[in-house]
Amino acid sequence: MKKLAVCILLLIILSSSAPAFAEEWDMSISTEVTEEIQNSFDEAMENLVGVNYTPVAVLGAQDNTYCILCKATVLYPEAKPYNVLVYLKGTEIQNVYELWIEKHAEKEPATDGTTNCA
């Protein structure tokens, strides 16, 4: 059920984030993380510390830029993994977007009127 919710959210995000997204991005490519993409991903993530990113699927490509669904885990005991979209161009990270479905849904609501979605 969680995978279905993530897929639905990704479709909503990708279709609403830019009006010409479907025209500009090739979403018909294989979702498999190839060895070439994995090597570029590993090189790009080499200098990031504190969070471990594991690629799960390639969602689309445009001009050597890939949108990759990843599982992210902060490196501390009992950290819960959450989903992110990583935009990778060659061996450079363009953006990392958190998908709040699982990460923030498990937090208790704040009782002082503030938000706890940090």
C-alpha positions as CSV (number, residue, x, y, z in Angstrom):
1,M,0.0,0.0,0.0
2,K,2.9,2.4,0.8
3,K,4.5,1.7,-2.6
4,L,1.2,2.5,-4.3
5,A,0.9,5.8,-2.3
6,V,4.5,6.7,-3.3
7,C,3.8,6.0,-7.0
8,I,0.6,8.1,-6.9
9,L,2.4,11.0,-5.2
10,L,5.3,10.9,-7.6
11,L,2.9,11.0,-10.6
12,I,1.2,14.0,-9.0
13,I,4.5,15.8,-8.3
14,L,6.0,15.1,-11.7
15,S,2.8,16.1,-13.6
16,S,2.2,19.3,-11.6
17,S,5.7,20.6,-11.1
18,A,6.1,21.8,-14.6
19,P,3.5,22.1,-17.3
20,A,5.8,20.9,-20.0
21,F,7.3,18.1,-17.9
22,A,5.8,15.3,-20.1
23,E,7.1,16.9,-23.2
24,E,10.6,17.6,-21.9
25,W,11.3,14.4,-19.8
26,D,11.5,10.9,-21.2
27,M,9.5,8.9,-18.7
28,S,9.4,5.8,-21.0
29,I,13.0,4.7,-20.1
30,S,13.6,1.7,-18.0
31,T,13.3,2.2,-14.3
32,E,16.4,0.0,-13.7
33,V,19.4,1.7,-12.1
34,T,22.0,0.7,-14.6
35,E,25.7,0.2,-13.8
36,E,26.5,3.5,-15.6
37,I,23.9,5.4,-13.6
38,Q,24.9,3.7,-10.3
39,N,28.6,4.7,-10.9
40,S,27.6,8.3,-11.6
41,F,25.4,8.3,-8.6
42,D,28.1,6.9,-6.3
43,E,30.6,9.5,-7.5
44,A,28.1,12.4,-7.0
45,M,27.3,11.2,-3.5
46,E,30.9,10.6,-2.5
47,N,31.2,13.9,-0.6
48,L,27.8,13.9,1.1
49,V,27.9,12.9,4.7
50,G,25.3,12.2,7.3
51,V,22.7,10.6,5.0
52,N,22.9,7.3,3.1
53,Y,21.1,7.4,-0.3
54,T,20.2,4.1,-2.0
55,P,18.8,4.4,-5.6
56,V,15.6,2.4,-6.1
57,A,14.4,3.4,-9.6
58,V,15.0,5.8,-12.4
59,L,11.8,7.8,-13.0
60,G,12.8,9.9,-16.1
61,A,15.7,11.4,-18.0
62,Q,16.3,14.7,-19.9
63,D,19.6,15.8,-21.5
64,N,21.8,13.5,-19.3
65,T,19.8,14.5,-16.2
66,Y,18.1,11.6,-14.3
67,C,15.3,11.8,-11.8
68,I,16.1,8.9,-9.3
69,L,13.8,7.7,-6.6
70,C,16.0,6.9,-3.5
71,K,15.7,5.6,0.0
72,A,17.5,7.9,2.4
73,T,18.6,7.1,5.9
74,V,20.1,9.6,8.3
75,L,23.2,8.0,9.8
76,Y,22.3,7.7,13.5
77,P,20.9,4.8,15.5
78,E,17.3,3.8,14.9
79,A,16.8,6.3,12.1
80,K,13.9,5.5,9.9
81,P,14.4,5.6,6.1
82,Y,12.4,7.9,4.0
83,N,12.0,8.5,0.2
84,V,13.7,11.3,-1.8
85,L,14.0,12.3,-5.4
86,V,17.5,12.9,-6.5
87,Y,18.1,14.9,-9.7
88,L,21.5,13.8,-11.1
89,K,23.3,15.4,-14.1
90,G,26.4,13.4,-15.0
91,T,28.2,13.1,-11.7
92,E,26.7,16.3,-10.1
93,I,23.7,16.5,-7.8
94,Q,21.2,19.0,-9.1
95,N,18.5,18.7,-6.4
96,V,17.3,16.4,-3.6
97,Y,13.6,16.6,-2.7
98,E,12.2,14.8,0.3
99,L,9.0,12.9,-0.1
100,W,7.2,13.4,3.2
101,I,4.8,10.5,3.0
102,E,6.5,8.1,5.4
103,K,9.0,10.3,7.2
104,H,6.6,12.9,8.6
105,A,3.5,10.8,8.8
106,E,4.8,8.9,11.7
107,K,5.6,12.0,13.8
108,E,3.2,13.0,16.6
109,P,1.3,16.2,16.0
110,A,2.8,19.3,17.8
111,T,0.6,20.4,20.7
112,D,1.9,24.0,20.9
113,G,0.5,25.2,17.5
114,T,3.8,24.8,15.7
115,T,4.6,22.4,12.9
116,N,7.0,19.5,13.3
117,C,7.8,19.0,9.6
118,A,11.5,19.8,9.7
